[in-house]
Amino acid sequence: MDSSSSRTTALHQPRQDRSPSPCAPRTAGFAPDAGACDLVTVPARQGLEAVDILRLRDGVGPVLHDDECDTLGFLVPPGTADAWDVPGSACTQTLGRGLRAVPDGPLLTGAGWLVAPEAAFSSATDPAVLRDALGEAARTIAAVDRCR
């Protein structure tokens, strides 16, 4: 099966018409640095649903997973934590001490890429788009659970 044309596979290619990034340049690694993105963390089940929704809408930025696969982390523009109020998630404010993509930088200990920066549609996920996707994901999960 050729997955090169699938828009929901982790192997998808980034769009050629990316809009300007609200965060640091997209590159291969992830390391501490100033001027970086905030991080929204969610339970893996809801996060995976949201990633699929965002991929279908060309809106997913880089996404991390923890080694236990319990939590996903979406890179969002700095300052997102100031107004983040989505139940079941948390947004870590970096205050300039945050994380940003850097060339060939090391990954955080205990984390890996679900959507690597070079495979993402943008350098960070738009907070409003992420909020909508997380809400849709929660409704989808609730509907599936009711059918069991």
C-alpha positions as CSV (number, residue, x, y, z in Angstrom):
1,M,0.0,0.0,0.0
2,D,1.4,3.4,-1.0
3,S,1.0,5.8,2.0
4,S,2.6,8.7,0.3
5,S,-0.7,10.3,-0.6
6,S,-2.4,9.6,2.7
7,R,-3.1,12.8,4.6
8,T,-3.5,11.0,7.9
9,T,-0.2,9.1,7.9
10,A,2.8,10.1,9.9
11,L,4.8,9.8,6.7
12,H,3.0,12.7,5.0
13,Q,4.9,15.5,3.3
14,P,4.6,19.1,4.5
15,R,2.7,21.6,2.3
16,Q,4.7,23.8,0.0
17,D,2.6,26.9,0.8
18,R,3.2,27.2,4.6
19,S,2.3,30.5,6.2
20,P,4.8,32.3,8.4
21,S,5.5,30.5,11.7
22,P,4.6,32.1,15.0
23,C,7.6,30.3,16.6
24,A,11.1,29.3,15.9
25,P,12.2,27.8,12.6
26,R,11.2,24.2,12.1
27,T,14.1,21.8,12.3
28,A,15.0,18.3,13.4
29,G,15.6,18.6,17.1
30,F,14.1,19.9,20.3
31,A,16.1,21.6,23.0
32,P,15.8,24.3,25.7
33,D,16.2,27.8,24.3
34,A,14.8,31.3,24.7
35,G,12.0,32.7,22.5
36,A,10.3,29.4,22.1
37,C,6.8,27.9,22.0
38,D,4.5,26.9,24.9
39,L,3.5,23.3,25.2
40,V,-0.1,22.0,25.5
41,T,-0.3,18.5,27.0
42,V,-3.3,16.2,26.7
43,P,-4.0,12.5,27.4
44,A,-2.8,10.4,24.5
45,R,-6.2,9.1,23.4
46,Q,-7.6,12.6,23.0
47,G,-4.4,13.9,21.5
48,L,-4.2,11.2,18.9
49,E,-7.8,11.9,17.8
50,A,-6.9,15.6,17.7
51,V,-3.8,15.0,15.6
52,D,-5.9,13.1,13.0
53,I,-8.4,15.9,12.9
54,L,-5.6,18.5,12.5
55,R,-3.9,16.6,9.8
56,L,-7.1,16.4,7.8
57,R,-7.4,20.2,8.1
58,D,-3.7,20.9,7.4
59,G,-3.2,22.4,10.8
60,V,-0.9,20.2,12.9
61,G,2.4,21.5,14.1
62,P,5.1,19.4,15.8
63,V,3.7,17.0,18.5
64,L,5.7,15.2,21.1
65,H,4.8,12.0,23.0
66,D,6.2,10.7,26.3
67,D,7.9,7.4,26.3
68,E,5.0,5.8,28.2
69,C,2.6,7.0,25.5
70,D,0.3,8.5,28.1
71,T,0.6,12.1,27.1
72,L,1.0,14.1,23.9
73,G,2.4,17.6,23.7
74,F,1.5,20.1,21.0
75,L,3.8,23.0,20.3
76,V,1.8,26.3,20.4
77,P,2.9,29.9,20.0
78,P,4.4,31.6,23.1
79,G,1.9,33.3,25.3
80,T,-0.8,30.6,24.7
81,A,-0.7,29.6,28.3
82,D,-2.0,33.0,29.4
83,A,-5.5,32.2,28.1
84,W,-5.5,28.4,27.8
85,D,-8.6,27.0,29.6
86,V,-9.4,23.7,27.9
87,P,-10.5,21.1,30.4
88,G,-8.4,17.9,30.5
89,S,-5.3,19.6,29.2
90,A,-2.6,21.9,30.5
91,C,-0.5,24.5,28.8
92,T,3.0,25.1,30.1
93,Q,4.1,28.8,29.8
94,T,7.8,29.0,28.9
95,L,8.4,32.6,29.9
96,G,11.4,32.7,27.5
97,R,12.8,29.5,29.1
98,G,10.8,27.3,26.9
99,L,11.6,24.8,24.2
100,R,12.1,25.3,20.5
101,A,13.1,23.3,17.5
102,V,16.9,23.5,16.8
103,P,19.0,21.9,14.1
104,D,20.0,18.4,15.1
105,G,19.3,19.2,18.7
106,P,18.7,16.4,21.2
107,L,15.1,15.4,22.1
108,L,13.9,15.9,25.6
109,T,14.7,13.0,27.8
110,G,11.7,10.6,27.9
111,A,10.1,12.1,24.8
112,G,9.9,11.5,21.1
113,W,8.2,13.0,18.0
114,L,4.8,11.8,17.0
115,V,4.8,14.6,14.4
116,A,8.3,15.7,13.7
117,P,9.0,19.4,12.8
118,E,9.9,18.5,9.3
119,A,6.6,16.6,8.8
120,A,4.4,19.2,10.4
121,F,2.3,21.8,8.4
122,S,3.7,24.6,10.6
123,S,6.1,25.3,13.4
124,A,3.4,25.5,16.0
125,T,-0.3,24.6,16.1
126,D,-2.7,27.5,16.2
127,P,-4.3,27.6,19.7
128,A,-7.8,28.2,18.4
129,V,-7.6,25.4,15.9
130,L,-6.1,23.1,18.6
131,R,-8.9,24.0,21.0
132,D,-11.5,23.1,18.4
133,A,-9.8,19.9,17.5
134,L,-9.5,18.8,21.1
135,G,-13.2,19.5,21.6
136,E,-14.1,17.5,18.6
137,A,-11.8,14.7,19.7
138,A,-13.5,14.6,23.2
139,R,-16.9,14.4,21.6
140,T,-15.8,11.6,19.3
141,I,-14.3,9.6,22.2
142,A,-17.5,10.1,24.2
143,A,-19.7,8.9,21.3
144,V,-17.5,5.8,20.8
145,D,-17.6,5.1,24.5
146,R,-21.4,5.3,24.6
147,C,-21.6,2.7,21.8
148,R,-19.6,0.1,23.8
